[in-house]
């Protein structure tokens, strides 16, 4: 018996330790993907930094203004002795390496003044429109200027799409047999199905959108909508103007929203009813984030592979187990402590898991799924509002109504009246 419980205990402990270890490694590798500065330890193999201006006379040095050749670097400097670079105005990076091999060259954001070791290949990349930098060398030096083949091209971080304006956003609930004959306009239109099923025809092709599906209509695309199933359908419509380089990847297809997209939609809806400063600007930001994630939907690049690696697989599996359990206990007075005990995880680790993946606390997630379930029960029209509040474990009808209105901007009774308009 002791051996049996000992094995269980070891399994629990090892699972928790594995989670913590992978989390630490994952967070560290995420930090490594950021741009390094010259003050980082990674720059030490090329030189060092200093903070006070180099004394020219005391060290028998000469100083000249360093001319930069723009953001396309076609040649590199290499000195046979240590040299110094002092960036006095603007923002710039340094391209540097031990050889001219393009795959081994590295970039560092210039932070403080630089001492470059001998026999290093380097050049300066201006990031701001104007920079001023000075090269300080011994009076006697040997310089080689080598051509870089192919040239290094700096790729600035600029927006490739811009949501210019949201013209309208509507959350509607349509009854069975609803039919919209169709229209075409010069704007983008997004339809996100929250519950139910919606058929849409775009330029002669019919698509079906189920719960958590979305579709984008492009400018001048004729589209119709109808409900063919014997159930109501609730969905969000957003009409907006957008400047995007290529929209082929996001049109004429149905996207199914994962947890990340679903969370952003919730933020969009919340911001739409918020009176805080810049809340409407946040709506533009959330909508732009949604469009960006849709353009990356089919991505199989490095970032996609990292996100589906061992850490993500482990966290997704654990999170899904917890979510399934919470959904199965939706009518029970489940506590956070009970969840932690059930899955042998600390309260802080549980909070981190939810924040990293769902951007919400476990407690608030439980409230959300209870409210979502309440909408389903209201649609069924079998129970009173008081009965639904009791079934889902709310302490009172007043608390249920207040919480419902905070999330959906209308009371349960108002939602029921609106259901079959």
Residue pairs with C-beta under 8 A, 6 or more apart in sequence:
12 344
15 344
16 344
16 345
16 346
16 349
18 314
19 314
19 315
19 318
19 345
19 349
20 349
22 310
22 311
22 314
22 315
23 311
23 315
23 349
23 352
25 311
26 311
29 306
35 107
35 108
35 109
36 42
36 43
36 106
36 107
36 108
36 109
37 43
37 108
37 109
37 110
37 111
38 47
38 49
38 94
38 108
38 109
38 110
38 111
38 112
38 114
39 49
39 111
39 112
40 108
42 106
42 108
43 49
43 108
45 98
46 96
46 97
46 98
46 106
46 116
46 117
46 120
46 122
47 82
47 114
47 115
47 116
47 117
47 120
48 114
48 115
49 111
49 112
49 113
49 114
49 115
50 112
50 113
50 115
51 112
51 113
52 113
53 86
53 113
54 61
54 63
54 84
54 86
54 113
54 136
55 61
56 62
56 63
56 136
60 138
60 139
61 84
61 136
61 137
61 138
61 139
62 136
62 137
62 138
62 139
63 134
63 135
63 136
64 134
64 135
65 132
65 133
65 134
65 135
66 85
66 124
66 133
66 134
66 135
68 92
68 123
68 124
68 125
68 126
68 131
68 133
69 75
69 123
70 126
71 125
71 126
71 153
71 154
71 156
72 151
72 152
72 153
72 154
73 95
73 123
73 125
73 148
73 151
73 152
73 153
73 154
74 147
74 148
74 151
75 123
75 145
75 146
75 147
75 148
76 95
76 100
76 121
76 122
76 123
76 145
76 146
76 148
77 121
77 122
77 123
77 143
77 144
77 145
78 119
78 120
78 121
78 122
78 143
78 144
78 145
78 146
79 116
79 118
79 119
79 120
79 137
79 141
79 142
79 143
79 144
80 118
80 119
80 141
80 142
80 143
81 118
81 137
81 138
81 141
81 142
82 115
82 116
82 117
82 118
83 115
83 116
83 135
83 136
83 137
83 141
84 113
84 114
84 115
84 116
84 135
84 136
84 137
85 94
85 110
85 113
85 114
85 116
85 124
85 133
85 134
85 135
85 136
86 113
86 114
86 133
86 134
86 136
87 110
87 113
87 114
87 124
87 131
87 132
87 133
88 132
88 133
88 134
89 130
89 131
89 132
90 126
90 127
90 128
90 129
90 130
90 131
90 132
91 109
91 110
91 126
91 127
91 128
91 131
92 110
92 124
92 125
92 126
92 127
92 128
92 131
92 133
93 107
93 108
93 109
93 110
93 124
93 125
93 127
93 154
94 107
94 108
94 110
94 114
94 122
94 123
94 124
94 125
95 105
95 106
95 107
95 122
95 123
95 124
95 125
95 152
96 105
96 106
96 107
96 108
96 116
96 120
96 121
96 122
97 104
97 105
97 106
97 120
97 121
97 122
98 104
98 119
98 120
98 121
99 121
100 121
100 146
100 148
100 149
102 148
102 150
102 152
105 121
105 152
107 125
109 127
110 124
116 122
121 146
124 131
124 133
125 152
125 154
127 154
127 156
160 244
160 245
161 242
161 243
161 244
161 245
161 288
161 291
161 292
161 295
162 242
162 243
162 244
162 288
163 240
163 241
163 242
163 284
163 287
163 288
163 291
164 240
164 241
164 242
164 243
165 240
165 241
166 238
166 239
166 240
166 280
166 283
166 284
166 287
167 187
167 239
167 240
167 241
168 237
168 238
168 239
169 236
169 237
169 238
169 239
169 272
169 283
170 236
170 237
171 194
171 234
171 235
171 236
171 237
171 269
172 234
172 235
172 237
173 232
173 233
173 234
173 418
173 419
173 420
173 421
174 198
174 227
174 232
174 233
174 234
174 235
175 227
175 232
175 419
175 420
175 421
176 227
176 229
176 230
176 231
176 232
177 227
178 225
178 226
178 227
178 233
179 224
179 225
179 226
179 227
180 224
180 225
180 226
181 224
182 201
182 222
182 223
182 224
182 225
183 222
183 223
184 220
184 221
184 222
184 223
185 219
185 220
185 239
186 219
186 220
187 219
187 239
187 240
187 241
188 216
188 217
188 218
188 219
188 239
188 240
188 241
188 242
189 216
189 217
189 223
189 237
189 238
189 239
189 240
190 214
190 215
190 216
190 217
190 236
190 237
190 238
190 239
190 240
190 287
190 290
191 198
191 200
191 209
191 214
191 215
191 217
191 225
191 235
191 236
191 237
192 213
192 214
192 235
192 236
192 237
192 238
192 257
192 265
193 209
193 210
193 211
193 212
193 213
193 214
193 233
193 234
193 235
194 211
194 212
194 234
194 235
194 236
195 211
195 232
195 233
195 234
195 375
195 376
195 379
196 210
196 211
196 227
196 229
196 231
196 232
196 233
196 234
196 235
197 208
197 209
197 210
197 211
197 227
197 228
197 229
197 231
197 233
198 208
198 209
198 225
198 226
198 227
198 233
198 235
199 206
199 207
199 208
199 209
199 225
199 226
199 227
199 228
200 206
200 207
200 208
200 209
200 215
200 223
200 224
200 225
200 226
201 207
201 223
201 224
202 215
202 217
202 221
202 222
202 223
202 252
203 221
203 222
203 223
203 252
205 252
207 215
207 253
207 254
208 254
209 215
209 235
209 254
212 256
212 257
212 262
213 254
213 255
213 256
213 257
214 254
214 255
214 257
214 261
215 253
215 254
215 255
216 247
216 250
216 251
216 294
217 223
217 251
218 247
218 251
221 251
227 233
231 379
232 379
232 419
232 420
234 375
236 265
236 269
238 268
238 287
240 287
242 291
244 291
249 294
249 295
249 297
249 298
250 291
250 294
250 295
250 297
255 261
255 294
255 297
257 265
259 357
259 358
260 293
260 357
261 290
261 293
263 358
263 359
263 360
264 286
264 289
264 290
264 293
265 286
265 290
266 368
267 282
267 286
267 359
268 283
268 286
268 287
268 290
271 279
271 280
271 282
271 283
271 286
272 279
272 280
272 283
273 409
274 282
296 304
306 312
315 353
315 356
315 357
316 357
318 343
318 345
318 353
319 353
319 354
319 357
319 358
321 343
322 339
322 343
322 350
322 353
322 362
323 365
325 339
325 342
325 343
326 334
326 339
326 362
326 365
326 366
326 369
327 369
330 369
330 370
330 373
330 392
331 391
331 392
331 393
332 393
333 393
334 366
336 347
336 350
336 362
336 363
337 347
339 345
339 350
339 362
340 346
340 347
340 350
343 350
345 353
350 362
351 361
351 362
354 360
354 361
354 362
354 365
355 361
358 365
360 368
367 403
367 407
368 407
370 392
370 393
370 394
371 403
371 404
371 407
371 408
373 392
374 388
374 389
374 392
374 400
374 404
374 412
375 408
375 415
377 383
377 388
377 391
377 392
378 385
378 388
378 412
378 415
378 416
378 419
379 419
381 416
383 391
385 397
385 400
385 401
385 412
385 413
385 416
386 397
388 400
388 412
389 396
389 397
389 399
389 400
389 401
392 400
394 400
394 403
400 412
401 411
401 412
401 413
404 410
404 411
404 412
404 415
405 411
408 415
410 418
